[in-house]
Amino acid sequence: MLELKEQVMESRKVRGHADFFLQENPVTAELNASAYDEKPVDIETFINHPHYLNLEQVTRPEIMEDLKAMFSAPNRFMHCNYEEAVFDEAIGTGKSFKTSIIICYGLHHLLCLKSPQAFFGKDKSSLIAIMNMSINANQARKVVFGEIQSKIENSRWFRKHHIDPNVRSELRFDKRITVIAGHSGARYPLGYNLIMAVMDEASFYNETPLIDTAQVMYYNLQSRIKTRFHPLGGLLIMISSPRYEDDFIERKMKEAELHPDKIFSRRRAIWEVREDDKKSILKGECFYLSHPITKNQTAIPNCYLDEFTMNPERAWRDLGAIASLVLEPYFKQYDLCLARVDYTLDSGVDQYGQLKPNFKPIGGQTYYIHIDLARVKDSCGFAMAHKQLNAERKEEIVVDIIHRITGSKEKEIDIAEVKNLVLAIKRRGFHIGKATYDHYASAQSIQELTKQNIQSEELSIDKTLAPYDTLKELIYSEKIRYPYHEIFLKELKRLELLDGKKVEHPAKGSKDCSDAVAGAVFNCVEGMGSRVPRLTIVG
């Protein structure tokens, strides 16, 4: 609470100073020269001139183009009109190089001021900080921070300001300006007067269904910058190669489309930047694919043909800067999953969790159930399947029920109601061979079902690949049919294989229904002694 109160008071102080400053210096005019010891140079001069960074020979045209577009407002501090910048680019496009130049340019403007503290309405003893954040401390020091340090040490202009070259943990300058390497601990930025910050590899911060570290870090950094330096200055930069379609960096890119006046954004493929790649395309040494976003035919250099042939989705992600639904899909041949949908089948449970009136058992069949209950008890997958002979007198598995029960953090799912659904199925005349539960909070339900003469036990889908491998083999060998269920099919598409040992969903995804179906199908195959064909599965 104290932290929030301090931020509000600081914000009011800065805005009051900004109002006074802008009265003296209208936004239509250049910043008052009397505030500076020396006039800052424009971004192109800063990059190219030997006295400053001296990078003319190594700065790619696309990087110069981006930076000139960002820093083209002479009436603003740093000549920048933007509050944020998002660089969602392929591996090898120079994101860290570009970001380090931006930080150095911010330092240049700060150190050109007579008193940065007075300019921003701070106490003269205040330390003004620029922070580079990454997924861990080692990454933070090695990549962007290392690029900044190298440029500072090789610049003639910065040598007169960098006062302590022996300190390696941070870059200390005169006028109480410092550059710090931080890590993704959520409270790390607190306590600093941040004027600029970098979130490096922003798509790779830890993310779970309960916490999105990148989003928390973003709020912490942005609140420090806004309350202390807006509207006079402040910039938050987010860089990463993409991962998932709904990860942090992709959400920021969508936000940038809505607020192009506040957020500068770029998405670049590797072949848009590398000179050799551009030459190959000009010579016609390329192949064409439909771009996943624009749908335009895109020329791609022949040197990347193997990558796009072997794994198109990964190639688009790593080389084309197009996020994936999954990193390593468990069902690589997802079209086969869609092919096993039987639109004549109807799941036996309605949206309210009640058995449909016309849902009746087939005489002589045994049915198998699996229930997957989430740890936080806000969702539950329920599935039932049986084995039968098809029209060709061959064994197949038919999924009779795919159902998802949802609760909320305020109102958890009633486990007893889930158990009662099993009992209602039995009362309807279905012969239940087995009903299994995921290991969480299942002991009491198992005991109660056992008392009702229903074989019941635990089956943890997370502890073995057998249920999902069984489901995959049945799908790929066309030995299974299931009703159309939108959530179930979406879950199948986003399932990932982690380290070859576990099937998992992305942080913002789910697998309640797919776990339930995999468990029910596995129970059915094991219980009936069916022989699932062992295939050599390529995807």
C-alpha positions, -999 to 999 in steps of 0.1 A, spaced: 0 0 0 29 23 9 45 15 -24 14 26 -44 10 58 -23 46 67 -30 41 61 -68 10 83 -69 28 112 -50 58 109 -73 37 109 -104 19 141 -93 53 157 -86 67 148 -120 35 159 -138 35 192 -120 71 198 -130 63 188 -166 34 213 -167 58 241 -156 85 229 -180 62 227 -210 48 262 -203 84 274 -207 91 251 -236 60 245 -259 59 211 -275 61 228 -309 96 240 -301 129 222 -295 138 214 -258 153 244 -241 190 245 -248 197 261 -213 190 227 -197 220 211 -215 257 211 -211 259 201 -247 233 195 -274 225 158 -280 231 146 -315 205 129 -337 203 91 -338 221 87 -371 250 108 -361 252 91 -327 254 56 -344 277 65 -373 301 92 -361 336 80 -349 333 102 -318 302 84 -306 294 47 -314 312 45 -347 290 17 -359 283 28 -395 299 -3 -410 281 -29 -389 246 -13 -385 221 -30 -408 199 -7 -429 168 -21 -412 181 -13 -378 189 22 -388 155 25 -404 138 14 -372 158 38 -350 153 68 -372 116 61 -371 116 59 -333 138 90 -326 124 116 -350 108 141 -326 132 169 -317 107 185 -293 108 154 -270 134 140 -246 155 115 -265 137 128 -296 112 100 -289 74 102 -291 69 66 -279 63 52 -244 71 16 -254 89 -4 -281 82 -40 -290 106 -60 -312 92 -94 -320 118 -107 -344 135 -139 -356 166 -153 -341 197 -135 -356 180 -102 -367 200 -80 -343 174 -73 -316 200 -71 -288 223 -49 -309 194 -25 -317 183 -24 -281 218 -17 -268 220 13 -292 187 27 -278 200 24 -242 232 41 -252 212 69 -269 192 74 -238 224 76 -217 237 102 -242 207 124 -237 208 121 -199 245 128 -197 241 159 -220 218 175 -194 233 198 -168 213 180 -141 191 151 -151 176 152 -117 166 189 -120 153 184 -155 128 157 -142 120 174 -109 140 151 -87 161 157 -57 197 163 -67 209 132 -48 185 109 -66 199 80 -86 184 77 -121 185 41 -133 182 21 -166 176 -16 -161 181 -45 -184 158 -74 -173 161 -110 -184 150 -145 -175 180 -149 -151 209 -129 -138 235 -145 -161 214 -138 -192 208 -102 -181 245 -96 -178 257 -114 -209 234 -103 -237 220 -68 -239 240 -55 -209 271 -69 -225 263 -52 -258 258 -19 -239 290 -22 -220 310 -30 -251 297 1 -269 303 23 -239 339 11 -236 346 17 -273 331 52 -275 353 83 -272 323 103 -261 314 80 -232 349 78 -218 346 113 -202 314 102 -184 320 65 -174 335 71 -140 340 36 -126 352 10 -152 362 -15 -124 327 -22 -114 313 -50 -136 279 -56 -120 266 -22 -132 277 8 -153 281 38 -132 283 73 -147 286 108 -134 255 128 -127 242 98 -107 232 78 -137 235 40 -136 227 9 -158 218 -22 -139 214 -59 -150 183 -74 -133 165 -107 -134 129 -118 -136 122 -117 -98 89 -99 -97 100 -74 -71 135 -67 -86 126 -32 -101 110 -19 -69 129 10 -53 146 23 -84 140 56 -102 137 39 -136 137 60 -167 143 32 -192 140 -6 -190 145 -36 -213 127 -69 -210 150 -92 -229 136 -125 -242 102 -115 -229 84 -146 -243 106 -169 -223 98 -157 -188 83 -184 -166 45 -187 -171 20 -210 -154 -18 -210 -153 -15 -191 -120 12 -165 -128 25 -148 -159 59 -135 -148 64 -114 -179 31 -96 -174 39 -90 -137 73 -77 -146 59 -54 -172 35 -38 -148 63 -33 -122 86 -17 -147 60 4 -165 46 18 -132 81 28 -120 88 46 -153 54 63 -157 51 76 -121 86 90 -121 93 104 -156 62 107 -177 52 128 -196 88 143 -200 105 110 -207 107 72 -201 108 42 -224 101 5 -219 116 -19 -245 104 -55 -250 124 -78 -272 120 -115 -280 118 -141 -307 82 -155 -307 70 -186 -290 32 -191 -285 4 -172 -303 -9 -159 -270 23 -153 -252 34 -119 -237 52 -105 -267 24 -115 -291 -1 -98 -269 20 -66 -269 22 -67 -307 -16 -68 -308 -17 -39 -284 7 -19 -306 -16 -23 -335 -43 -5 -314 -20 22 -301 6 29 -328 11 64 -314 24 51 -281 40 17 -289 66 13 -316 66 -22 -329 85 -44 -355 82 -80 -366 110 -92 -389 120 -125 -405 157 -134 -407 156 -132 -445 144 -96 -443 176 -86 -426 206 -108 -437 223 -94 -468 230 -128 -483 193 -138 -479 182 -106 -496 206 -112 -525 194 -148 -529 158 -135 -532 168 -109 -558 185 -136 -578 155 -158 -577 172 -184 -555 142 -189 -534 109 -207 -529 75 -193 -521 51 -200 -492 18 -184 -481 26 -161 -451 7 -174 -420 -6 -139 -411 -8 -119 -443 -15 -149 -466 7 -132 -492 31 -154 -512 64 -149 -494 98 -154 -510 122 -175 -488 158 -182 -496 166 -217 -507 191 -221 -478 161 -225 -455 143 -251 -476 153 -281 -454 140 -263 -422 106 -256 -438 104 -291 -452 112 -309 -420 91 -287 -396 73 -258 -412 57 -245 -380 91 -243 -362 107 -227 -392 81 -200 -394 86 -194 -357 124 -194 -355 132 -179 -389 100 -160 -399 90 -146 -365 56 -162 -366 44 -176 -332 33 -212 -329 3 -228 -313 28 -252 -297 66 -255 -296 68 -293 -301 33 -307 -310 24 -341 -297 0 -347 -326 22 -335 -355 -4 -349 -380 -33 -330 -366 -53 -335 -397 -57 -372 -387 -72 -360 -354 -98 -341 -373 -105 -370 -396 -116 -392 -367 -145 -369 -358 -178 -386 -365 -205 -360 -369 -232 -386 -365 -221 -392 -329 -236 -370 -301 -220 -367 -267 -243 -382 -241 -242 -353 -217 -257 -319 -223 -242 -285 -214 -257 -286 -180 -241 -319 -171 -273 -340 -175 -276 -372 -195 -295 -366 -227 -329 -384 -229 -320 -405 -260 -286 -415 -246 -290 -453 -242 -266 -482 -237 -258 -507 -265 -267 -542 -252 -237 -563 -242 -212 -534 -243 -189 -524 -214 -182 -488 -209 -151 -471 -194 -148 -437 -178 -120 -414 -169 -123 -381 -148 -96 -355 -149 -100 -329 -121 -78 -299 -120 -58 -292 -88 -75 -259 -82 -109 -276 -88 -120 -250 -113 -124 -274 -142 -130 -311 -149 -128 -333 -179 -152 -363 -181 -151 -389 -209 -166 -424 -215 -158 -449 -243 -165 -484 -254 -152 -510 -278 -173 -524 -307 -170 -540 -341 -175 -517 -370 -193 -524 -403 -162 -543 -415 -162 -564 -384 -131 -548 -371 -125 -536 -336 -128 -498 -330 -131 -476 -300 -161 -452 -298 -161 -422 -275 -196 -418 -261 -191 -387 -238 -167 -358 -239 -177 -333 -213 -160 -303 -195 -173 -291 -162 -162 -256 -152 -163 -238 -119 -145 -207 -107 -120 -195 -80 -150 -184 -60 -170 -216 -65 -151 -249 -69 -165 -279 -87 -185 -301 -65 -166 -335 -66 -198 -353 -54 -217 -341 -84 -191 -356 -107 -194 -389 -89 -232 -386 -92 -229 -384 -129 -211 -418 -129 -239 -432 -108 -266 -417 -132 -249 -434 -161 -251 -467 -142 -288 -462 -134 -294 -455 -171 -284 -492 -177 -248 -488 -188 -224 -515 -177 -194 -497 -164 -162 -517 -166 -141 -492 -148 -141 -455 -137 -107 -439 -130 -98 -406 -115 -68 -384 -118 -49 -387 -85 -61 -353 -71 -87 -355 -43 -101 -387 -56 -98 -412 -27 -133 -406 -13 -151 -408 -47 -132 -440 -55 -144 -456 -22 -180 -446 -28 -181 -459 -64 -165 -491 -52 -193 -495 -27 -217 -493 -57 -199 -522 -74 -181 -500 -99 -145 -508 -102 -127 -475 -95 -91 -465 -91 -65 -438 -98 -50 -432 -132 -26 -403 -134 -22 -392 -171 8 -371 -161 29 -400 -148 29 -422 -179 28 -416 -217 7 -448 -221 -28 -433 -223 -18 -406 -248 4 -430 -268 -27 -453 -270 -49 -425 -281 -24 -414 -308 -20 -450 -321 -58 -454 -324 -61 -421 -342 -33 -427 -366 -45 -462 -374 -81 -451 -378 -93 -473 -350 -113 -447 -331 -143 -423 -336 -154 -395 -314 -181 -368 -315 -173 -332 -324 -162 -313 -293 -146 -279 -299 -126 -277 -267 -113 -313 -270 -101 -307 -306 -84 -274 -296 -66 -292 -268 -53 -319 -291 -39 -292 -314 -20 -275 -286 -6 -305 -267 32 -306 -264 57 -334 -257 81 -322 -230 115 -339 -229 100 -370 -245 85 -379 -211 53 -359 -206 23 -345 -226 15 -310 -215 -4 -279 -226 8 -243 -230 6 -221 -199 -26 -205 -211 -41 -237 -225 -59 -267 -210 -61 -305 -214 -90 -314 -192 -110 -330 -221 -80 -346 -238 -68 -361 -206 -103 -375 -199 -105 -390 -234 -70 -405 -233 -78 -420 -199 -112 -435 -210 -97 -449 -242 -67 -464 -223 -91 -480 -198 -112 -494 -226 -82 -509 -244 -67 -523 -213 -100 -536 -199 -112 -553 -230 -78 -567 -238 -79 -550 -272 -47 -551 -293 -38 -517 -305 -16 -518 -336 20 -507 -327 29 -482 -354 60 -464 -363 47 -430 -355 64 -402 -374 45 -373 -359 
